[in-house]
């Protein structure tokens, strides 16, 4: 009888062990893997997810616009998106909510080449401006121009797709909007030129969070999501305290992107990551909501608490 009892307990223990297996999370990126995603890659490499009983699959999307919809449909657990995009998702009725922040400041900027006749935004009058994605970038540019008494009618917009730096370097355009200050400036420098960035938040645009984490509305209190954010917070703090070691870990995990551009982008982006991902600045979110509405990018937004939480 004792032998049978011990066998039963062993089987029960095995069953319970299986029940407490790691929670699996699928995290959908906003773009291909690059230094903007360093805390996730480093957290995985250093075992920060596994230490919290998480099995995290990091997926780069074939279509960058798809992750929020996939999360809304339950085909992904967490997605990285942009704060401006969150308002559009909310206006469309997508059941997703911001639960954390990756990069708490804008990365977007308007870039010109030094010594090409654009010393201030006012010098853009009559000039050509390249862009990649219509809508938000137009609105951003329009608000920036407004700060110097100009409007979109005072410039000529040219869609250069995603070839922002080549269009600027070739002289096809005089400026580009939508350039990420942590990438394009270095890309231009590597080509032997010098770029100058005009920052939206310094020229009339309310500051916003560039990269945020969203999940489906019914997952905002999921303990697995909370543990995921905890792992990132711990990892980001470690990275910022140990930048050289952090870079080594990141590029060992992603050797295909270990080049001069990404090495410098890693350095430039590292201080921009937030080590406290959960806090939500409701006043700042409300101010940017007003900007989105005034720019005609969204209308009839639901209450903030229905699409952003901490």
C-alpha positions, -999 to +999 in steps of 0.1 A: +000+000+000+028+024+008+045+017-025+013+024-044+008+056-025+043+069-033+037+061-070+004+080-069+021+110-054+048+109-080+023+109-108+004+137-092+036+157-088+044+152-125+009+164-134+012+195-113+046+202-128+032+201-163+004+224-152+029+250-140+049+251-173+060+283-187+033+307-201+038+312-238+036+347-252+038+357-288+052+392-292+047+409-326+072+436-335+064+467-354+092+462-380+121+439-387+144+434-357+167+464-350+182+482-320+147+497-312+139+462-300+171+456-280+155+452-245+134+423-258+163+406-275+186+410-245+159+399-221+155+367-240+193+362-243+199+368-206+171+345-195+149+373-180+118+358-195+125+323-185+133+334-150+096+346-148+082+314-163+077+329-197+083+313-231+084+344-254+083+341-292+094+373-309+080+377-344+089+403-370+058+409-392+056+404-429+032+434-429+041+461-403+004+472-402-008+437-392+003+432-355-024+453-338-051+435-358-036+402-351-036+409-313-072+422-315-081+389-332-063+368-305-036+357-330-008+373-309-005+382-272+014+415-273+023+439-301+046+468-304+030+498-320+032+536-320+012+559-297-002+579-327-014+546-342-031+537-310-056+565-314-064+553-349-068+517-336-092+530-308-112+551-333-116+520-355-129+501-325-100+476-323-102+459-288-066+467-279-051+486-250-017+502-242-002+484-212+035+496-214+060+518-231+093+508-248+105+543-261+088+572-243+099+600-266+094+607-303+120+592-327+104+609-357+120+640-370+124+663-400+160+660-414+179+683-438+215+683-449+238+708-433+248+737-455+220+731-480+202+764-473+178+752-445+190+767-413+155+770-397+121+756-405+111+789-421+137+782-448+116+753-460+093+777-478+092+768-515+113+736-508+106+700-514+099+676-485+101+638-489+079+615-469+072+577-466+037+574-451+010+599-458-014+610-431+005+612-399+037+625-414+018+652-433+001+663-400+034+663-382+050+684-408+020+708-410+021+714-372+058+720-373+055+745-402+027+762-384+051+771-356+070+793-380+039+807-398+040+783-428+017+756-439+017+725-461+009+747-491+042+764-487+062+732-495+061+705-522+055+670-508+071+640-526+065+604-517+099+587-516+085+555-501+110+544-475+141+558-493+144+589-471+181+591-468+188+583-505+163+609-516+179+636-494+215+627-503+208+626-540+192+661-539+158+648-550+143+666-520+155+693-496+142+677-465+125+645-453+098+640-426+095+607-409+133+601-404+141+584-372+167+605-354+185+574-341+190+559-376+188+583-405+213+608-390+239+580-387+230+566-421+237+601-436+269+604-417+281+571-430+276+584-465+299+612-458+273+640-452+260+657-421+223+658-413+204+682-390+172+671-373+143+693-364+124+677-336+086+677-336+083+681-298+104+713-301+083+728-329+047+728-318+038+690-317+029+676-283+054+650-272+044+614-275+057+579-270+072+564-301+069+527-292+044+511-269+031+477-260-005+468-266-026+437-258-062+427-263-086+445-239-094+413-219-056+406-213-046+438-196-047+422-161-030+390-174-002+381-149+019+368-178+018+403-195+028+418-161+058+394-158+068+403-194+070+440-186+088+432-153+115+413-173+119+442-197+122+468-170+149+448-152+167+442-185+165+479-196+180+490-163+208+465-166+215+476-202+217+512-193+241+504-165+262+481-187+261+496-222+291+478-237+281+444-224+245+450-234+256+458-270+277+426-270+247+405-259+224+421-285+247+417-315+257+382-305+220+373-306+215+392-339+248+389-358+231+396-392+226+433-383+260+438-366+272+467-387+283+503-383+248+517-387+232+495-361+261+497-337+256+535-335+218+532-335+222+509-304+242+536-287+218+564-296+187+544-287+198+529-254+192+560-232+157+564-248+143+531-235+122+534-204+130+512-174+096+519-160+073+507-187+039+508-169+033+545-159+009+563-181+010+601-184-027+607-189-023+644-195+002+639-223-019+612-239-049+635-237-029+664-253-018+642-282-054+629-286-064+666-292-036+669-318-048+638-336-084+651-337-074+686-347-052+672-375-082+652-388-065+619-383-092+606-360-126+616-347-149+606-319-123+589-298-136+568-269-125+576-233-087+572-228-092+545-201-107+522-227-075+520-248-046+530-224-038+518-189-009+512-166 
